[in-house]
Amino acid sequence: MVAWDRLVTLDLHRLASLHLARRRRTIDPIDATHVRLAGRTLVNFSSNNYLGLTHHPKVRMAVERSLHESGFGSGAAPLISGYGAVHESAENTIARWKKTESAILLPSGYQANFAAIQTCAAIGNLGGGVRFLVDKLAHASLIDAIRSTGETLRIFPHRHIAKLRRLLDEAEEGQLQVVVTESIFSMDGDAADLGAICELRKQYGFLLLLDEAHATGVYGQAGAGLADELGLRQSIDVSILTLSKALGGIGGAVCASKNFCHAMMNYGRAYLFSTGVPAAVAAAAEAAIQVLIDEPGRQARLRKNANFVRKELSGMSLTIPAGDSPIVPIIIGAEDKTIAASEQLLEAGLLVMPIRPPTVTKGSSRLRITLSSEHTDDEIACLLQSLARMK
């Protein structure tokens, strides 16, 4: 065995002994809320498919039509020849929906965050430099993106507005301050204090970048996001969304002013050097947004499911962060106990995956339940009964 292989083997054994080793399972989707695993049909409570749009007839029809007309791959980066009328139409629809001047599609939410952060860094360095102030629980892609720029990164405790204010007070004159947060946090399911952050923005004039990945489709008019629901859309400089969660597809989008989006075409390396999304992806996104507009009952049903499950769980002796989102984490702590709890739910026909470090901090391993508008009352009752019996 060569040296590098021996090192990897030893470390994989170490991870396994700590119940931290990860392996993929072959899980085949049946419909929006059911999957097949090892020959068994399970109710899926581990998907970000909040509105069931992965299987919506209008979304599927848009994909099929686009495949027939445009083929699959775009064949080039958007600035070469990988940007067509379908992409332009989808971006215009996203911008109108998010109430921004412009929007740009990217192959993933991860890349969207990278391109937006790279653009912020480039803009800051046109003047007196840049510093990023980031909520501790912001998504890994945001942290990775900032670190890749080599610019100053300061992390403030989760939702700690007083600490954020102190950091802003320390800013160097002429230095661009970029405040970065999610609106709904992916692992805890709670919300940023957007109202307080936007008040600080009035005073300090920083650039506010908001990742709306898990709020998109769930909050706001026709699912336009938490900032829209709170009436704070005009206070957000850059809004980032994924197409892979409530919208049921794949990809991401950066929504901002025309000036910022034009700058991203020049400074966002994650955009410049990536092949454009397939036309079918753009068509699916546009169709999904139209479904959100035409079928508000999906959003209402999702919010109802989330509130009901949270209310019922509050009566059980389980540790659940505050919030009203369809992300409902049950904090267990120990990795082995979290895995055992997941397996117990699996025996009941429910897929609820264990989340362990480094995705979450040590000692906070959890079951991460995600709800959908397509979960039936009986399926939710089964989930609650199984959680109540959990050892």
N, C-alpha and C positions, 0 to 999 in steps of 0.2 A: 504493500500500500504506500503510495507516495505521500509526502509530508502534508500537503494541503488536505488530502482526502482523510488522513488520520485525524487532523485537527477538527475537520467537520464532523466526522463520526463521533469523536469524543464529546463534542459540544451538543450534538443531537441527542446523545445518551443523557447528557446533563439536563437538557430541556425536558426530556421524557420523564426523568426522575422527579422533576418539579411540577409535572402536569402542565407544562407550557408548550410542548411540541404540537405543531399544527400539521394536519393532513387534510387533504380534500376528500369530500365524499361525492359520489356520483348521484346527483339529485335531479331527477327529470320533472319538469313542470307539467302538470295536467291542465290546470286552468289558473285563474288569478290567485287562488288561495289554497290549492291542493298540489302536492308533489308526490312522486314515487321514489322511495328509497329502499333498496334491497328487497324489491317486490312488494313493499307495503305502501298503501296510500295513507298520507299524513295530511293533517291540516297545517298549513304553513303560517306560523307566527314569527317568522324570521326574515321577512321580505320587506323591502322599502316600497313595494308596489301598493302604495297607500290607497289608490283609487281604482285598482283593478284594470288599468288601461293597457297592460301588456297584451291582453286578449280582447280588447274592445273591437268590435267589427269595423268601425270607421277608421281606427288607427291601422288595423291590419289591411284594410282596403287601400288606404293611402300608400302603404309600403308596397303592396302588390302592383299598384298602378305605376308607382315611381320606378320599380324594378323593370317593369315592362318597357317604360319609356326611356329610362336613363342607364339601365344596367345597374351594377352594384357599386363598385369602387369609383371614387372621384378621379383617381389616376394621377393627381398632382397636388401640390400645396395650393391653397386658395389664391395666393398671389402669382401663381404661374398659370394654371388652367383648371384648377380644381374648384372653381367657384362659378355656379350657374344660376339660372333664374329661380330654381327651386330653393337654393340657399338664400338668395336675396329676399324672396317672398317670406321664408320662415323667419329670417332675422327681423324683417319689418313687422311681422306679426308679434314676435316676442317683444320688441321694443314698445309697440302700442300697448300690449298687455301689461308690461311692467312700468308703463308711463315714463319711459326714458327716450332720449333723442335717438339712440342707436343701440345696436346689439351685434355681437359677433359670436358665431358658432365655433366650437372646438370639439375635438374627438372625445374628451372626457372632462368631468368636473375637476379632476386633478390638474389637467393641463390648463383649464380655464383659470384656476387659482394661480398657477405658475405664471401664465402670460400676464395676468393683471398685476401681480406683485412685481414682475420684471419691469412692467411699464411704470409703476409707481416709483421704483428705484431710479429708473432712467430720468423721469421727470424731476425728481428731487436733486439729482446730480447736475441738472442744468442750472441749478441755483446754488444754495448753501448746503447741500447734502440732504440726507434723509435718515430718519429713524423710525422704526416700526414698533408700535405698542400693541401687544397682542394678549387677548384673554388666554389664560392658562389652558383652558379646555378646547381651544380652537383646533380645527381639524389638522391632522398631520401634514396634509398637502400644503397648507398655509405656512406652517413652521418650516417645512422642507424648502418651500419656495423662497422664503426670506433668507434662510441660511445660505441658499445657493447664490444669492446676490452678494454676499459678503458684507452687507450693510448692518448697522447696529440694530439689534433685536432686544427689546425689553419686554418681559412677560409680567402682566399684573394678575393677582389672584382672581379666580373665577368670579365675575360679576362685581368686582370690588371697585366701585366708582371713586372712592376716596383715594385709593392708590393710583388710579389712572390720572386723577387730577394732579397728584403730587408729581407724577412723571411728566405731565404736560408743563407744570411749573418749572421743571428743570431743563426744558428744551433750550438749545442754543439758538441765539437770534439768527433768523434767516434760514434755519434748518426746517425742511418739510417734515411734519409729524404725520404718520399714517397710522390710524387706529384700525385694528383688524379684529373682527369678531364674527362668530356665527350668529344667526338670529335664533334658531332652535338647535341646541347642541346635540350632536349625533349619538353620544353614549349616555348622557344623563336625561335627555329629553326635556330639559328646562329651557327657558328663554333668556336671552340677554336683556339687560335693562336698557332697552333702546331709547326710551324717553329721556333718561338721565344722560346717556351718551350724546344724544342729539342736542341737549341743553349745553353740554360742554363744548360741542362743536361750534355753537353760536359764539361762545366766549373766546375759544382758542383758535378757531379757523383751521383745524386739521382736516386732512383728507380721510373720509370714512369709507372703509371697504367692508361690505357685509356679505357673508356667505349665506345664502338663503336656500341651500340644498334641501334641508328637511322641512322648511316652511313653505316652499313652493308647492302649490296644489292643495295645501292644507289650510292656510290662512289667507285672508284678504279677499277682495272681490274677484270672483272666478279663479281663486287660488293664486293671486298675484304675489302673495307673501306676507310675512308678519309686518314689515314696514308699511305696506299698503293698509293692512287692517288697523294699524295704530295711527294712520294719517301722517306718517313720517317719511313718505316716499321722497319728498323734495329735499330731505336732509341727508340722503344717502348719495355719495359721489359715485361709488362703483358697487353694483349689485351682481352677485354671481349665483347662477343656478345650475343644477344638473337636470338633464333630460332623462336620467336613469332611475329616478325614484317615482314620485307621484305621476310624472308624465309617461312612465312606462317604457322608455326607450333606452338610448345610450347617448352619451355626449354631454357637453356643457355649453354655457353661454355667459358672456360678460356683457352686462347692460350698463350703459353710462352715457355721457355726453358724446356728441359727434367728435369733439376734439380729443377726448380720451381714447375713443375707439380708433380714431385715425392714428393717434400716437401708438396704440398697441400694434397696429399693422406694421409699424416701423421698429418698435423696441421690444415687443413681446416675443422672445425667441421660441417659446413653446408654441406659438402660433406660426411664426415665420417658417419654422423648420419641421412642420407636421403636415402630412397629407390631409387634405380637406375631408370632412365627414362625407359619407355617401349621400347622394341626393335622397335616398329612401329614408335616412335618419332625419334629415331636415323636413321631409314631407310628414313623417310620423309625428314630429314635434308640433308642427302646425295643426295637424288633425287633432292631436291631444288637447291643445289649447282650446280648439273649437268645442270639443266635448265638455271641457270644464265650463265654458260659457253656456252651452246648451243644456247641461245636466247638473245643475247646482245641487241636486239631491245627493249626489255622490259625496260631495264635500260635507254636507250636513250630516249624512249618515256616519261618515268617518269621525267627525267631531263628537257625535252622540256616542259611538262605540268607545272612544277614548275616555270621555267623561264617565261613562257607566263603569268601565273596568277600573279606572282609578278610584272611583267612589267605593266600589265593592272591595278592592284590595286594601283600602284604608282601614277597614275593619278587621283585617288579618294582621298578625304580628310579623309583618314583612317590612323591610327597609326600602322605601321608594322615594326618590327625589321629587320635590314639588314640581308642578307643571300641569299643562292640559293637553300636551301633544300626544300623538299616537305612538310615541316611543315610550315604553314603560319598563324601565330597568328595575330588576329586583336584586339588590345588593346582597350577596351572600358572603363574600370575603375570601375564603380559602378556595384555591383552584380545584382541589380534588372534590370538595363538596359541591362546587358549582357544576362540575362535569357530571357528578352523580345525580344532581337534580335534573339536569338536562336529559339524562338517560331515563330517569323516572317518567318524565313527561313524554318521552319518545314511546315508552311502553303504553302510554294512554292514547297514542296516535297523534301526538302534537309535536311539531318541530319547533323547538325553542332553543336556539344555539347558545352555548356558554361563551362569554366574552372574558378574556383573561389578559394579563400583561403580555406585551407592552401596549396593547390597545387601550387599556385602562391602567391606572396606577396600581402598584403592588398592594394587596390586601383589599382591593375593591372589585374582585371578580364578580360577575353578575350574569343573570339571565336577562337577555334584552328582548322583551316582547315588543313586536311591532304589529299594529292593528291595521286592518283594511276596511274600506266601506263594504267589501264583498264578504266579510265574515258574517255568518248567520248568527242569530240569537242563540241557537242550540250549540254552535261551535264555541261561542264565547262562554256559555254556561259550562260547557265541558272543560274549558281552560280554567275557569275560576274554581270549579270543583276539584280539579286535579292539583291546583296550587294550594288549595285548602288542606289537601291530604299530604302535601309534600313533607317529607321528613327532613 
